[in-house]
Amino acid sequence: MSTFPSFRPVIIDPGQFHIRPLSGARDRMKRISLLMFLLALAPVCARSQAGMFRDSLLDRMTGGWVLQGTIAGGTTTHDVDVAWVLEHRYLQIHEVSREKDSTGAALYEALVYIGWDATRRQYSCLWLDVTGSGGISPQLVAFARPERDRMAFLFKGEAGSLFHTTFVYDRRGDRWQWLMDDDRKGKLTPFARVTLARR
């Protein structure tokens, strides 16, 4: 036989539309039930808050930018829009070249996501662009240890090739530099030197 009192629904008087007050054991059980519900809800709220990624360096990259400089030996201009997405868990970088192909489409477009890998205690980066084969592979993911004003990502390609992508923030000018280098057995060859200025 159960020692817990039975639960009874709250009685609503349809004639006067008010809730009759409960007392004694029923009132205590109602309060206990409410407390248990709130305690069960607390971890969900905590997980939601814990999932948010706060980073003062990445906050400085948000907004609209004009990227200018050299990529693969040619001068170029791109529009770059950066914003927090997915409940502030990832920073999304959307990069589109102003140069067009014969069909009028942008010559280059990329979506880049930067987050925080709590296990490795470093930034993680997923770089997707129109030069890829259409699949998602480990070669598209890189990591960077936190530094004051820079993130130096290292992408590991097939056959041991490496590609360095370093984001450097200029606090005085509120600008970013993106430095990209091919790495062949320790020999670095510049691939891109671009600066991002706010639109």
N, C-alpha and C positions, 0 to 999 in steps of 0.2 A: 504493500500500500504506500502510495506516495505521500511524503510529508509536506510537499509544496501545495499551497492553496491553488485552487483552480482559477483560471483566468476567465473573466466575463467581459463581454463587450461594453463600451460606454453606451449608456442609454440616452437616446435623443428623443425629446418630446416634440413631435411634429407640430403640435399646437402652438408652442411658444418658441421653438427653434433655439433652445439653449441646452447646454450639456449639464446634466445633473452631477454635482460634485461627488467624487468617490472618496471613501474614507477607509481608515484602518488598513488591514492587510492588502486590500485591492489597490489602495493608493501607493503603498510601499512597493508592491510588485510592478505597478506602472512606472514608478520612478526607476526601479532597478532595470526594467526592460529598456527604458530610454537611455540609461547610462550604458548598458551593454551595447545598444545600437551605436551610440556615439563612439565608444571604444573600438568597435569593429570598423567604423568609418575612418578613424584616425589614421591607420596605416595607409589607406588609400590616398588620403590628403597628403600625408608625408611623402609617399612615393611620387605624387604629382609634383610637389615642390622640389624633391630631391632630383627629379629628372631634368630640371631646368639647369642649363649650363651658363654660368656667369663668368665673363672674362673681359677685363678692361682693355686688353690689347685688341681683341677681336671687335669690341664695341667701336673702336676707332676706325674700323674698316667699313662699318655700315654706311649706307648712303649711295649716291650716284657719283660716278667717276668717269673721267676721260683718260684712257690709257694711250700713251704715245711712246714710241721708241722703235727699236729694231728687233725683229723676230726672224730667225733663219736668214739673216743677211739683208732683209728688206725693211724699209720703214713702214710703219702701220699706225692706224688709229682705231681704237676699239671703245665701245661704250660698256661700262661695267656697273652693274647694280648689285648691291650687297645688302642682305637682310637676314635677320634671325627667322627660322622656320621651325615647324613641328614643335610647338610649345616651348620655343627658345632652347631647343636641344642642339640644333645645328646652325652654323652660319652658311648661308647659301650665296655663292658668287655666280652671277650670270654675266657672261662675257660674250659680246657680239662685235665682230669687226664691221667697220663702216665700208670697207672694200667689198665689192660684190662680184659674183661670177657672171657668166654670160646669161644666166636665167634670171638674174636680179637677186639671187639669194646671197646671204652673207658668206664670205669666203671661210670664215671661222666662227664657231660658236661653241661655248663650253658651259657646263654646269659643274660647279665645284662645291663640295660640302666639307666643312671643317667642324670637327667635334672634339670631345675630350675622351680619351681612353683611360678610364679610372684604374684599370689593372696595370697598365704600363706607366701611368702618370705622365702622359704626354699627349700632344695634339695628334689627331688622326685626320687624314685628308683623303677624300675620294674625288678623283678628277675624271670627269666624263666629257668627251668632246667629239666633234664630227670627224676627227681623224681616226677614231677607234674602229675596231672591227664589229662593234655592235654587242659584244659580250662584256660581262663584268668579270674581271680576273684579278688576282692578287697584284699584278703589275700596276693597277690603277689606284692602289692604296699606298700611302706613305705616312711616316710618323716624324714628329719633330718635338724635341725637348723644349720646355718653356724657357724663354729668355726674355729680357726686359722689353726690347723693341724689335724682335725678329723671330721668325719661325723658319727653320731650315729643314725642309722636307727632303727625304731621300727616297726616290722611287726605284725599286729594283726590277729591272726588266728581265727578259729571257736571255739565256746564255751568259749570265753574270754582268750584263750591262747595268749601269747606274745612271740616274738622272737627278740632278740637284735642282730644287725649286725653293728659293729663299725669298720670303716676304720681309722687307725691312721698312719700319715706320720712322718717318722724320717728324718728330714732335714739333719742332720749331715751324716747319712749313706746312704741317698737317697734310703730308703727302706720303705715298707708298712707293717703294721701288720693288719690282719683281726681277730677280736675277735667276736665270736658268742656264744650266751648264750640262753638257754631255760629259760623262766620266768613263773614259776607256783606260782601264788598268791604272787608275790614279791620275791620268792626264786629263785636265779639264779643258773643254772647248766651249766658249760662250755660244749659247743658242739664242738667248733673249736678254735684252737690257731695256726695260720699260719703266716709265714713271706714271703713277696715277695721281691726277689732280682733281679736286672736287668740281663737279659741274655747277 
